[in-house]
Amino acid sequence: MSGQLPQQLVNGLTLGSVYALIALGYSMVYGILRLLNFAHGEVYMIGAFIGWGVLSLLAPGDVLLLPPAATIALMLLAAMLGCGVLGVLIEWFAYRPLREAPRIAPLISALGVSFFLQNAVLLIAGARYRAYRTGLLIAQEAVVSGLGATVSLTRILIIAVAAMLMLGLHYLVRGTWLGKAMRATAQDREAAAMMGVDVDRVVVTTFFIGSALGGAAGVLVGLLLTQVYHFMGFTAGLKGFTAAVFGGIGSIPGAMVGGVLLGLIESIGVGFISPRYKDLIAFGVLIVLLLVRPRGLLGARWTEKV
């Protein structure tokens, strides 16, 4: 059993990297608007379909028109741009008119957008699974072995891309004027507006970035699992939301840590207990954590303004 641990850690880190990218979208939006964007899972799903569409265009047969690295880069870029624009449209039409409404109203709107996107893709693309031809992009027989684990180039790519995106987001939030404006808006929207921050622009940018990260996660999962379908966003969105709560909803470092830990917990549960109980184990750990630390691992204690 102990010999499985290195391999399960690699699997968990791969899965956790994707969960972290999805969780960042939830945490960024919640940190700014105190809104749970339950349509985020469907944004991730659409990102996977955009990546599949780009791959289909660039490989109409079994031969790539561009080098594999350029193809993967275009898949990620198209998915991030497309999902970023979709996130902005969702904010404009579904959330902005309800910004001052009771909290239940935008929550219901988020669920409505989720069902709308899911069924729109079902009507347009159909219910059948679409295959990602990962073998055209990455040699499946190429692996790296060591310390009792075997790591495919696909998993290395996923971990590396996710890490770069998370580091880039960390620099954006901590080292740029936009990041300072985002942190100020998250702390107090009214005060930030009085100090000259364009709150609407910050909100739109937050939706764009969070949705773009979700789109990148969709492409990475497509490369790993080699198939996408219209319902894939439901479970992934639920896991991303769980990771965000696990790390502390509204905390960007918490979303990263929560995603990686959730992936590790699931992977270890699959390897040492049973695949049937992986969700039970993950959500059970979440419940215990919230009973001990309700705000999550890295979540801040919020105080209500009066």
N, C-alpha and C positions, 0 to 999 in steps of 0.2 A: 504493500500500500504506500509506503514512504517513497518508493521509486516513482510513483505517479505525481508526487508533489511538484517537481520542477515543471513538468508539462502542463499541469493544471494552472500553475502560476502564469505561465506564458499565455494560455488560453484566456485566463481571467483578465490579464492585462490588456489583451486585444479587445475583448468584449467591453471591458471597463472604459477603454479609451473612447469607444463609440457612445456608450452611455453618458460619458462626461460631456461630449460635444452636444448631445441632445439636452442634457440637464442645464447646460449654460443658457440655452434659449429660454427655458422656464425661469431660471434665476434672474436673468437680466431684465426680463419684462416685469417680473414680480417686484424686483428691487426698485424699478422706476414708478410703476403704476399700482402696485399691490394687486395685480391682476394675474390669475392663473390662466394662461393661454392654452387651453386644452385642444386647440387646433394645431398645436406645434407638431404632434405626431404625424398628422397628415402632410404638413410641410416637408417633413423628413421623407415621407413616402414619395411625394412628388419629386423631390431631389433625386431619389433612386431612379425614378422613371426618366427624368431628364438625362441622367448619366447613361441609362440604357439607350435612349434615343440617339445621343451623340455617338455612342459606340456603334450602333447600327448604321448610322450615316457614314462613319469613317471605316467601316468594315462591311461593305455590302455583301461580300462573299466570305471567304476564309482568309483573305489577305488584307492587312491593314494599309490604308492609304498614307498614314503617317507613322513615324516611329512610336513604339509603345509608350515611352515616357511622355511624348507630346500628346498622345491620345488621352492618357490618364489625366494629364494637366488640363486639357480642354474639357474633359468630363467633369472634373471638379470645378473648374471655373464656370462652366455653363450652369451647373447645378447650384452653385453658390449665388450667382447673379440672378438666376430665375427664381430661386426660393427667397432671396432677399427682396426682390420686387414684389413677390407674392405676399411676403410678410408686411410690407408697407401698405399694400392694397387692403389687407385684412385689417390693419390698424385704422386706415382711413374710413372704411365702410362699416366695419363691425364694432369697433371699440371706441373710436373718437366721439361719435355722437352720444355714447353712454358713459363718458368719462366722469361726469358729475352725478350719475344715476346711482341708486342703491347697488351694493356689490353683487347682489343676485342677478341683476340685469346683464352686466357684461359676462358673467359666468354662463348664463343661458345662451347668450350670443356666441360665446366661444364654442359651446357644444354644438350649436346650430351650424357654425362654420365648419366644424370637424365633420359632421355628417354630410354637409354639402360637398366638401372637397372629396371625401371618400366615394360618394356616389357619382360625382362628376367623372372621376377617373374610371369608375366601373363602367359608366355608359360610354366613355370615349375609347378606353383601351380594352374593355372586356374583363372577364373574370379569370381568364387563364393566366398561369404564371409565365413571366417573361424571363428568358435565360440570359444572364450575363456571361458572355464568352471570355471569361477571365484568362483561359488558356492562351488566347491570342495576345494577351498583354504581358502576362507573367508566366515564366516557365514553372509549371506545377511540380516538376521533379526536383527543382533546385531548392535545397533546404540547408539550414545551418544547424549543426548538432553540437551539443556541449552541455556539460553539467546535468546530464540526464534528461535533457529536453531537446525536441526537434522543432525548429521554427521555420516555417515556410516564408518565402519572399513576400507573399501576400500579407502575412501577419506583420512582418517587419515594416512593410509599406504603411499599413494601417496605423501602427503605433507611432511611426515617424511623422506621418502627416498630421495625426491628431495632436501629437506633442508640439509640432510647429504652430499649428493653429491656436492652441491654448497659450503658448508662450507669446504669440503675436497679440492675442487678446489681452493678456496680462500687461504687456507693454503699453498697449493702447489705453487701457483703463488707468494705469499708474503713471505713465510718462508723457501724456499728451494733453493739450488743452481740452480736446473733446472728452477724454476720460475724466478730467477734473469736472467738466460740466455735467457729465453723467453721474458722478458721485455726489455732486451738489444737488442735482435734481432728485436723486434717490433719497437724500437726507431730508430735504424740505423743498417741495416744488415751488411754493409761494415765495419763499426767501430767495431761491435761485432766480426766479423771474424778476424780482425786484433788484437783484444785482446785475441784471443785463443778460442773463442766460436765456436763449431762445428755447423754451421748454418743449414746444412742439417739434422743433428740429431734433432735439435730443431724443425724444420719444421715437420719432420716425427712424433715426439712425440706430437706436437700440433694437427696434424690430427688424431692421435690415440685417444687422450683424448677427443677431440671434437666429434668424431664419436662415441666413447663409451658412452658419455652422451646422444647422440641422440638415441642410441640403448636402453638405460635404459628408456628414455622417451617413446619409442615404446611399451615396455612391460607394463609400468604403464598405458598408454592409453588403451591397450588391456584389462587389468584388470578392468578398469573403464567402458569402452564402450562394453566390452564382444564380440567384433568382429573385425576382421582385413581383409583388402582386398588390392589388388595391387595398387589402386589409392589413398590410404589414405595419402601418403606422400606429394602429391601436395599441398593440402590445409594447412596441418600442417606445411610444409616447408615455405609456404607463410606467415603464421602467425608467425612462428619463426623469419623469416627475418624481418617482421614488428616490432616485439618486440625488435630485435637487433637495428633497426634504431630508434625506439622510445626511447630507453635508451641511444643510442649513439653507433653507429657501431664501433667496435674495443675496446670497454670498457667492461670488464668482469662484474664489478658491474652494469654497465648500462644495460647489457643483463639481469641480474637477476631482476633489478627493472622494466625494460621495460616489461619483460614477465609477472610479477605479475600484473602490472598495466593494461596491455592489457587484461588479464583474468578477472580482476575486471570490466573493462569497458564493455566487452562483456556480462558478467553475469548480470550486472545492466541493460544494455540495453535490455536483454531478459526479465528480471523480470518486468521492469517498462514501457517499450515501446512496443516492439514486437520482437519475435524471427526472423521475416523476415528482420529486420533492424539491426541485430547485427553486420554484416560485414560493413554495411554503417556507423554505429556509430563509430566502431573501426578505420576504415580508415579515416573517417572524422576528428576524434580527432588527428590522426597522421598528416594529412595534415596541420591542424591548428598549431600543435606544431612545425612542420618543417618550417612553415612560420615565426613563432616567434623566434624559436631557431633551426637553420638548422642543427647543429651538434648533436641534441638530448639532452636528459636531463643531462646525465653525460659524454657526448662525449667531447674529447679534441680538441682544434683547431690545425689542422695539418698545417705545413709549408712545402712548396715544396723546395727540395734542388736544387741548381743551380751549 
